[in-house]
Amino acid sequence: MTKKVRTKVFDPAEYLQTEEEIIAYLDEAMQENDPAHIARALGDVARSEGMTKISRRTGLGRQALYKALSEQGNPTLETVTAIISSLGLRLSVQKAA
């Protein structure tokens, strides 16, 4: 009899536990220069922190956050900066390598 192997979908939100991990994750996402990838990374971080907590800190509704940070989402710059700020972080610009 063969033993069944159970798998589960990888969720980065489960592994983003420290501020350093969150910063590194978002920094890597920003390097891709792909708005959809950045939105997904922000969604992962928001879920790791707790969407309700992020919603309270930003003043944005949970459903609006889920929608903006989904695969089909397209968050506004206002939403992005509100989420980044709610994490105690800020956006910055650097010259490309």
Backbone bond lengths (Angstrom), bond angles and torsions (degrees), N, CA, C in turn:
res aa  C-N    CA-C-N  psi(-1)  N-CA   C-N-CA  omega(-1)  CA-C   N-CA-C  phi
1 M - - - 1.450 - - 1.530 108.59 -
2 T 1.314 115.84 130.09 1.462 119.22 179.54 1.522 110.21 -90.88
3 K 1.285 112.93 143.17 1.461 119.67 179.79 1.528 108.69 -82.44
4 K 1.330 116.51 134.49 1.461 120.77 178.56 1.515 109.36 -76.42
5 V 1.300 114.63 136.42 1.461 120.98 176.89 1.522 108.14 -98.08
6 R 1.309 115.64 127.91 1.460 120.06 178.28 1.520 108.75 -101.55
7 T 1.275 114.07 132.42 1.464 119.28 177.63 1.517 108.96 -121.14
8 K 1.308 114.79 161.45 1.459 118.49 175.81 1.519 107.94 -140.43
9 V 1.305 116.02 153.02 1.457 122.03 -178.56 1.524 108.69 -66.22
10 F 1.332 115.88 134.45 1.456 120.93 178.15 1.520 109.68 -68.26
11 D 1.320 116.06 130.32 1.456 121.81 178.53 1.524 108.60 -125.98
12 P 1.339 117.43 107.08 1.463 120.11 -178.62 1.525 112.96 -57.64
13 A 1.327 117.57 -28.33 1.464 121.09 -178.53 1.529 111.62 -57.93
14 E 1.316 117.02 -28.82 1.464 120.90 -179.37 1.530 112.46 -71.18
15 Y 1.326 117.20 -16.11 1.463 121.14 -174.24 1.526 113.36 -112.39
16 L 1.312 117.32 -0.55 1.468 121.22 179.52 1.524 108.29 -94.63
17 Q 1.318 115.71 92.02 1.460 119.48 -172.23 1.521 114.14 -111.50
18 T 1.315 118.05 -27.26 1.458 119.75 -177.73 1.526 110.15 -114.40
19 E 1.313 114.86 161.09 1.458 119.89 177.40 1.531 110.82 -59.33
20 E 1.320 117.00 -39.07 1.462 121.00 -179.97 1.531 111.14 -63.22
21 E 1.332 116.31 -41.33 1.464 120.02 178.63 1.526 110.98 -64.85
22 I 1.322 116.17 -40.91 1.461 121.09 179.87 1.527 110.24 -64.49
23 I 1.326 116.45 -45.67 1.461 120.45 179.67 1.530 110.59 -61.28
24 A 1.317 117.08 -46.74 1.471 120.83 -179.87 1.527 110.86 -61.99
25 Y 1.322 116.77 -41.35 1.466 121.71 -179.49 1.531 110.72 -63.89
26 L 1.333 116.54 -47.53 1.460 119.71 179.74 1.530 111.62 -67.27
27 D 1.321 116.35 -38.89 1.464 119.74 178.53 1.526 110.55 -61.07
28 E 1.305 116.38 -43.48 1.472 120.29 178.74 1.525 110.59 -63.85
29 A 1.327 117.03 -40.37 1.467 120.76 179.13 1.524 110.52 -64.00
30 M 1.315 117.06 -39.67 1.467 121.01 -179.80 1.527 111.32 -65.08
31 Q 1.324 117.62 -31.34 1.456 121.84 -178.46 1.528 111.67 -65.69
32 E 1.327 116.46 -24.85 1.468 120.79 179.99 1.525 111.73 -69.17
33 N 1.334 116.75 -23.47 1.464 121.93 179.96 1.524 112.33 59.72
34 D 1.321 116.04 30.68 1.460 122.45 -179.39 1.533 108.28 -118.33
35 P 1.331 117.40 110.32 1.471 120.11 -176.70 1.530 114.18 -53.67
36 A 1.318 118.14 -39.05 1.471 120.70 179.79 1.526 110.64 -65.83
37 H 1.314 116.80 -39.55 1.467 120.90 178.91 1.526 109.98 -66.44
38 I 1.311 117.28 -41.46 1.466 121.52 178.61 1.526 109.94 -63.62
39 A 1.326 117.48 -43.09 1.466 121.07 179.26 1.526 110.81 -62.04
40 R 1.338 116.57 -42.13 1.474 119.75 178.49 1.522 110.66 -63.89
41 A 1.328 117.06 -41.54 1.466 120.78 179.27 1.528 110.20 -63.37
42 L 1.326 117.17 -42.43 1.463 119.85 176.56 1.522 110.98 -62.24
43 G 1.324 116.44 -38.18 1.463 120.50 176.56 1.516 111.53 -63.26
44 D 1.334 116.94 -41.72 1.463 120.77 177.48 1.526 110.54 -60.75
45 V 1.327 115.51 -44.73 1.466 120.19 -179.54 1.526 110.28 -65.78
46 A 1.319 116.80 -43.88 1.468 120.31 179.34 1.526 110.87 -60.18
47 R 1.329 116.57 -42.00 1.469 119.31 178.25 1.525 111.34 -67.23
48 S 1.338 116.73 -34.89 1.470 119.27 179.53 1.525 111.00 -66.12
49 E 1.320 116.06 -32.94 1.469 121.16 179.18 1.527 111.56 -82.74
50 G 1.314 115.58 -27.34 1.460 121.84 -175.44 1.517 108.92 110.60
51 M 1.305 116.36 114.27 1.466 120.64 -175.45 1.524 111.55 -61.44
52 T 1.321 117.83 -35.07 1.467 120.55 178.54 1.523 110.33 -63.82
53 K 1.323 116.05 -42.91 1.460 120.83 179.48 1.533 110.77 -63.57
54 I 1.323 117.18 -44.03 1.459 121.36 178.66 1.530 109.88 -64.82
55 S 1.320 116.63 -39.67 1.457 121.37 178.61 1.526 110.72 -59.98
56 R 1.319 116.27 -45.50 1.467 120.47 178.91 1.525 111.17 -63.47
57 R 1.323 116.54 -44.82 1.468 120.82 -177.48 1.524 112.77 -66.29
58 T 1.328 117.09 -34.37 1.462 120.59 -175.99 1.521 113.22 -92.79
59 G 1.320 116.75 -21.12 1.456 120.22 -174.73 1.519 112.45 80.36
60 L 1.327 116.13 8.62 1.464 121.23 178.48 1.520 109.38 -98.04
61 G 1.309 117.61 144.58 1.460 121.30 179.72 1.523 111.99 -67.12
62 R 1.327 115.97 147.71 1.474 120.33 179.21 1.518 111.70 -57.39
63 Q 1.335 116.09 -45.69 1.467 119.20 -178.53 1.524 110.88 -62.73
64 A 1.328 116.95 -38.74 1.467 120.64 178.52 1.523 110.00 -64.40
65 L 1.329 116.77 -39.52 1.464 120.60 177.75 1.522 110.80 -64.68
66 Y 1.330 116.72 -48.51 1.471 119.90 178.63 1.525 110.71 -56.23
67 K 1.337 116.37 -43.98 1.459 120.55 -178.08 1.531 110.64 -66.54
68 A 1.327 117.52 -46.97 1.464 121.16 -177.66 1.523 111.99 -64.66
69 L 1.327 117.08 -32.60 1.460 121.32 -175.18 1.520 113.37 -100.91
70 S 1.317 116.89 13.01 1.464 121.40 178.88 1.521 110.62 -82.11
71 E 1.321 116.53 177.07 1.467 122.04 177.64 1.527 111.45 -56.84
72 Q 1.322 117.27 -36.72 1.457 121.37 -178.46 1.521 112.10 -95.39
73 G 1.320 117.42 -1.10 1.457 121.42 -175.93 1.512 113.27 -70.85
74 N 1.305 114.20 160.21 1.456 121.31 177.31 1.525 106.79 -146.47
75 P 1.345 116.73 79.52 1.468 119.06 -174.51 1.530 111.73 -65.41
76 T 1.314 114.35 145.26 1.460 119.41 175.93 1.524 108.84 -73.54
77 L 1.311 115.18 163.79 1.460 119.77 176.23 1.524 109.66 -60.92
78 E 1.321 116.84 -34.84 1.467 121.32 177.40 1.532 110.77 -60.84
79 T 1.320 117.48 -43.16 1.463 121.56 178.52 1.522 110.62 -65.86
80 V 1.329 116.92 -44.83 1.463 121.31 -179.73 1.525 110.27 -60.05
81 T 1.326 117.05 -48.47 1.457 119.49 -177.70 1.531 111.38 -67.71
82 A 1.324 117.37 -33.79 1.467 120.01 177.49 1.526 110.51 -64.80
83 I 1.323 117.65 -42.74 1.466 121.04 179.19 1.519 110.47 -66.22
84 I 1.328 116.90 -47.22 1.461 120.65 179.33 1.530 109.90 -58.24
85 S 1.313 116.48 -45.69 1.470 121.02 179.77 1.525 111.74 -63.42
86 S 1.337 116.66 -38.61 1.469 120.45 -179.60 1.525 112.16 -64.48
87 L 1.334 115.72 -20.49 1.467 121.35 178.16 1.524 111.46 -89.51
88 G 1.340 116.09 -0.06 1.462 120.04 -177.66 1.517 112.08 77.28
89 L 1.340 116.29 23.53 1.457 122.01 -179.15 1.522 109.61 -117.19
90 R 1.328 116.60 172.65 1.454 120.81 174.31 1.523 108.78 -143.04
91 L 1.310 115.45 154.58 1.459 120.94 176.22 1.516 108.59 -80.97
92 S 1.312 116.00 147.78 1.457 120.26 174.30 1.520 108.27 -143.94
93 V 1.303 116.14 165.03 1.457 122.35 -177.31 1.527 108.89 -119.65
94 Q 1.320 115.36 138.81 1.462 121.27 176.83 1.511 107.92 -132.66
95 K 1.305 115.50 154.49 1.458 120.92 175.11 1.522 108.17 -67.67
96 A 1.321 116.27 136.18 1.471 120.80 179.05 1.516 109.35 -67.41
97 A 1.316 115.14 147.33 1.466 120.23 -178.87 1.506 111.24 -70.87
